[in-house]
Amino acid sequence: MLAVFGQGSRIYLFAFKEPVLAAANARPVCGRHVVAADLRGDWAGALRARGFRAEVPTHWVDEGVLGYLRREDAIRVVRTLTDLSVPGSHFGLAEFDTAQYSERYTGLRRLVRAGADGPREPSGLGPDTERWLAENGWRTAFRAWDDLVAPLDRPAALGSRDLGLILAVRE
């Protein structure tokens, strides 16, 4: 697991996630190594230092982090991720409504932006994420959130065909 989205926030992210996993008695079914690194820096070096093997297909998961990075930082992260991905690697990322001024995301915005409010620079990969991935060697498929949760018989439908997951495979 590699996740960091802002200055100083990695401490809070892991301080939250690790106790939740422990309380749930969650056990990984694969190798799991927590690597705290700033995605704006040399996070690939931090991975390699912990034994990451770029010659083995990898499954990357964006847990919403890219949408909170400045556009150029998000693109740099995905370029690095692409360089570290051999054919057959997977990448899953969300397409959700995170309107920058939405009250719904006030707490998260404060966490990842260290309390900053007001206008912000363009973030994430932008509105053409699937096209950008395809141009950089990924085959993509989109799955709407409502289709993903329908088999779970839970009241989680969003009523939008534009919100969901992009599932990409490195070619």
MOVENKA-V993375 format. One record per residue. N is the residue number from 1. RES is the residue in one small letter. SS is DSSP state (~ for helix, > for strand, _ for the rest). OMEGA is omega in whole degrees, -180 to 180 (999 if undefined). BURIAL is b if it has 16 or more other C-alpha atoms within 10 Angstrom, else e. Layout:
BEGIN
n=N res=RES ss=SS omega=OMEGA burial=BURIAL
n=N res=RES ss=SS omega=OMEGA burial=BURIAL
END
This chain:
BEGIN
n=1 res=m ss=_ omega=175 burial=e
n=2 res=l ss=> omega=180 burial=b
n=3 res=a ss=_ omega=174 burial=b
n=4 res=v ss=_ omega=178 burial=b
n=5 res=f ss=_ omega=178 burial=b
n=6 res=g ss=_ omega=-178 burial=b
n=7 res=q ss=_ omega=176 burial=e
n=8 res=g ss=_ omega=-174 burial=e
n=9 res=s ss=~ omega=-177 burial=b
n=10 res=r ss=~ omega=178 burial=b
n=11 res=i ss=~ omega=-179 burial=e
n=12 res=y ss=~ omega=-179 burial=e
n=13 res=l ss=~ omega=-179 burial=b
n=14 res=f ss=~ omega=177 burial=b
n=15 res=a ss=~ omega=177 burial=e
n=16 res=f ss=~ omega=-171 burial=e
n=17 res=k ss=~ omega=-174 burial=e
n=18 res=e ss=~ omega=177 burial=e
n=19 res=p ss=~ omega=178 burial=e
n=20 res=v ss=~ omega=179 burial=e
n=21 res=l ss=~ omega=179 burial=e
n=22 res=a ss=~ omega=-179 burial=e
n=23 res=a ss=~ omega=179 burial=e
n=24 res=a ss=_ omega=-177 burial=e
n=25 res=n ss=_ omega=-179 burial=e
n=26 res=a ss=_ omega=178 burial=e
n=27 res=r ss=_ omega=180 burial=e
n=28 res=p ss=_ omega=176 burial=e
n=29 res=v ss=_ omega=177 burial=e
n=30 res=c ss=_ omega=175 burial=e
n=31 res=g ss=_ omega=180 burial=e
n=32 res=r ss=_ omega=178 burial=e
n=33 res=h ss=_ omega=177 burial=e
n=34 res=v ss=_ omega=179 burial=e
n=35 res=v ss=> omega=178 burial=b
n=36 res=a ss=_ omega=-179 burial=b
n=37 res=a ss=_ omega=177 burial=b
n=38 res=d ss=_ omega=-177 burial=b
n=39 res=l ss=_ omega=177 burial=b
n=40 res=r ss=_ omega=-179 burial=b
n=41 res=g ss=_ omega=-177 burial=e
n=42 res=d ss=_ omega=180 burial=e
n=43 res=w ss=~ omega=177 burial=b
n=44 res=a ss=~ omega=177 burial=b
n=45 res=g ss=~ omega=177 burial=e
n=46 res=a ss=~ omega=177 burial=b
n=47 res=l ss=~ omega=-179 burial=b
n=48 res=r ss=~ omega=180 burial=e
n=49 res=a ss=~ omega=179 burial=e
n=50 res=r ss=_ omega=174 burial=e
n=51 res=g ss=_ omega=179 burial=e
n=52 res=f ss=_ omega=180 burial=e
n=53 res=r ss=_ omega=-176 burial=e
n=54 res=a ss=_ omega=-179 burial=b
n=55 res=e ss=_ omega=179 burial=e
n=56 res=v ss=_ omega=177 burial=e
n=57 res=p ss=_ omega=-175 burial=b
n=58 res=t ss=_ omega=173 burial=b
n=59 res=h ss=> omega=-180 burial=e
n=60 res=w ss=> omega=177 burial=b
n=61 res=v ss=> omega=174 burial=b
n=62 res=d ss=_ omega=-180 burial=e
n=63 res=e ss=_ omega=180 burial=e
n=64 res=g ss=_ omega=-176 burial=b
n=65 res=v ss=_ omega=-174 burial=b
n=66 res=l ss=~ omega=-179 burial=b
n=67 res=g ss=~ omega=180 burial=b
n=68 res=y ss=~ omega=174 burial=b
n=69 res=l ss=_ omega=173 burial=b
n=70 res=r ss=> omega=-175 burial=b
n=71 res=r ss=~ omega=-177 burial=b
n=72 res=e ss=~ omega=177 burial=e
n=73 res=d ss=~ omega=179 burial=b
n=74 res=a ss=~ omega=179 burial=b
n=75 res=i ss=~ omega=178 burial=b
n=76 res=r ss=~ omega=179 burial=b
n=77 res=v ss=~ omega=-177 burial=b
n=78 res=v ss=~ omega=174 burial=b
n=79 res=r ss=~ omega=178 burial=e
n=80 res=t ss=~ omega=178 burial=e
n=81 res=l ss=~ omega=178 burial=b
n=82 res=t ss=~ omega=178 burial=b
n=83 res=d ss=~ omega=-179 burial=e
n=84 res=l ss=_ omega=-173 burial=b
n=85 res=s ss=_ omega=174 burial=b
n=86 res=v ss=_ omega=176 burial=b
n=87 res=p ss=_ omega=-178 burial=e
n=88 res=g ss=_ omega=176 burial=e
n=89 res=s ss=_ omega=-179 burial=b
n=90 res=h ss=> omega=178 burial=b
n=91 res=f ss=> omega=178 burial=b
n=92 res=g ss=> omega=178 burial=b
n=93 res=l ss=> omega=-174 burial=b
n=94 res=a ss=> omega=170 burial=b
n=95 res=e ss=> omega=-179 burial=b
n=96 res=f ss=_ omega=180 burial=e
n=97 res=d ss=_ omega=176 burial=e
n=98 res=t ss=_ omega=-179 burial=e
n=99 res=a ss=_ omega=-171 burial=e
n=100 res=q ss=_ omega=-179 burial=b
n=101 res=y ss=_ omega=-177 burial=e
n=102 res=s ss=_ omega=177 burial=e
n=103 res=e ss=~ omega=-178 burial=e
n=104 res=r ss=~ omega=-175 burial=e
n=105 res=y ss=~ omega=-177 burial=e
n=106 res=t ss=~ omega=-179 burial=e
n=107 res=g ss=~ omega=179 burial=e
n=108 res=l ss=~ omega=179 burial=e
n=109 res=r ss=~ omega=179 burial=b
n=110 res=r ss=~ omega=180 burial=e
n=111 res=l ss=~ omega=-174 burial=b
n=112 res=v ss=~ omega=179 burial=b
n=113 res=r ss=_ omega=177 burial=b
n=114 res=a ss=_ omega=174 burial=e
n=115 res=g ss=_ omega=-178 burial=e
n=116 res=a ss=_ omega=175 burial=e
n=117 res=d ss=_ omega=177 burial=e
n=118 res=g ss=_ omega=-176 burial=e
n=119 res=p ss=_ omega=177 burial=e
n=120 res=r ss=_ omega=180 burial=e
n=121 res=e ss=_ omega=175 burial=e
n=122 res=p ss=_ omega=-176 burial=e
n=123 res=s ss=> omega=179 burial=b
n=124 res=g ss=_ omega=-180 burial=b
n=125 res=l ss=_ omega=178 burial=b
n=126 res=g ss=_ omega=-174 burial=e
n=127 res=p ss=_ omega=-178 burial=e
n=128 res=d ss=_ omega=-176 burial=e
n=129 res=t ss=~ omega=-178 burial=b
n=130 res=e ss=~ omega=178 burial=b
n=131 res=r ss=~ omega=179 burial=e
n=132 res=w ss=~ omega=179 burial=e
n=133 res=l ss=~ omega=-180 burial=b
n=134 res=a ss=~ omega=180 burial=e
n=135 res=e ss=~ omega=-178 burial=e
n=136 res=n ss=_ omega=169 burial=e
n=137 res=g ss=_ omega=179 burial=e
n=138 res=w ss=> omega=171 burial=b
n=139 res=r ss=> omega=-173 burial=b
n=140 res=t ss=> omega=171 burial=b
n=141 res=a ss=> omega=-180 burial=e
n=142 res=f ss=> omega=175 burial=b
n=143 res=r ss=> omega=180 burial=b
n=144 res=a ss=> omega=-179 burial=b
n=145 res=w ss=~ omega=-178 burial=b
n=146 res=d ss=~ omega=178 burial=b
n=147 res=d ss=~ omega=-180 burial=e
n=148 res=l ss=~ omega=-176 burial=e
n=149 res=v ss=~ omega=-178 burial=e
n=150 res=a ss=~ omega=-179 burial=e
n=151 res=p ss=_ omega=-178 burial=e
n=152 res=l ss=_ omega=179 burial=e
n=153 res=d ss=_ omega=178 burial=e
n=154 res=r ss=_ omega=-180 burial=e
n=155 res=p ss=_ omega=-176 burial=e
n=156 res=a ss=_ omega=-179 burial=e
n=157 res=a ss=_ omega=-179 burial=e
n=158 res=l ss=_ omega=179 burial=e
n=159 res=g ss=_ omega=179 burial=e
n=160 res=s ss=_ omega=177 burial=e
n=161 res=r ss=_ omega=-177 burial=e
n=162 res=d ss=_ omega=-178 burial=e
n=163 res=l ss=_ omega=-179 burial=b
n=164 res=g ss=> omega=-177 burial=b
n=165 res=l ss=> omega=169 burial=b
n=166 res=i ss=> omega=177 burial=b
n=167 res=l ss=> omega=-175 burial=b
n=168 res=a ss=> omega=177 burial=b
n=169 res=v ss=> omega=180 burial=b
n=170 res=r ss=> omega=-180 burial=b
n=171 res=e ss=_ omega=999 burial=e
END
